[in-house]
Amino acid sequence: MGFGVQLPVRIRSIQQASIGNVGLRPNTTGWVDRVVTPAGALGIMVAEDALDRYLIVRIESWAGDRVVRAIARMVLNPGRTLSNGAQGRAPWSRAGRPLR
């Protein structure tokens, strides 16, 4: 997910290097890659876990259709969906919560 977020920034023609801001102050170089990217990724992970715990569980208890529950799990929690796919599991699967 971090790759998908950073890819447009890397491809864009307006970057720090293209406007001449390449290490002008040595004590401030690398903050985006060392601090901002991991902090943003941690924030996204926490937000996805909160959505899974509070919103998706509520949608699952409300929705009677199995397809709606699976779509809610996949759309509102893309990190876990991609992780499940990479591990060869169904994208909507959860360890302690079967889809029923």
N, C-alpha and C positions, 0 to 999 in steps of 0.2 A: 504494500500500500504506500509506503514511503517513496518507492521508486515512481509510482504513478503520480504522486504529488510533486516530486522534484523534477520530473521529466520536462514539463513545459517550461520551467525556469531555466533548465540547462540548454534547451533548444532556442529559446527566445533570443532575438538579436540585441535586446537591451539587458545586458548583464553588468555586473560590477566591472568586469574586465573591459567591456566595450566602451564604457564611459570614462575610462582612465583611473578607476579606483582599484588599483592592483597593489595591495600591500603598502599603501602610503604611510600607514602607521603600523609598525610591526607588532605592537602589543595588542592590536585588535583583530588581527587576521585569524580566520578560521572559526569565528564564533558561531556561524550558522551551522557548519558541519559538526561541530563538537558539542554545542549546547542546544541550539534551537531545534534541530531535527529530532534528537532523542526526546526532548521535552514534549514536542508536539506529538510524537508517536505515542508516548506514555499517556498523554491527554486523550488521544483517540482511543487507545485501549481501555482506559477507565470509562470513557463515555459509552463504548460498545458494551462493556460489562454491565453498566448501570441500565442501559436500554434493555439488555437481555433479562436482567433481574426484575425490573419493575414494569416496563411497557410490554415486552414480548410475552411474558407470563400472563399478563392481564388480557392481551389479545387472544392467547391460547385458551384461556378460560371462557372468553366471550364467544369466540368463533366456533361454530360447530363443524365447519368444513375442514378436512385435513389439508387440502390444498392451500387454503387461506393461511393456516398455521405455518405450513412449510414456507410459503412466500414471505410471511412476516419474519420468520427466522433468517431467511437468506438476505432479504433486502435491508433489514435494520441492523444486521451484524455481519458486514461483508468480510471482516478479518477472519472470523471463525469459519465462515463459509469457504473462503479460499484455503484455510488451513485444513479443513475436513477434506476438501478435494485433493489437496496435495498428499494427504495420508491415505487416500483411496477409500474414504468413507463417503456416505451420502452427504451432500452439502448442508442439509437441514438437521443432521444428527447432533445430539447433545449427549454427553457422557451419562448424566444421571436423570435425563428427562426424555423418554421415548416419545415419538410423535403421536402415537395412538390413533 
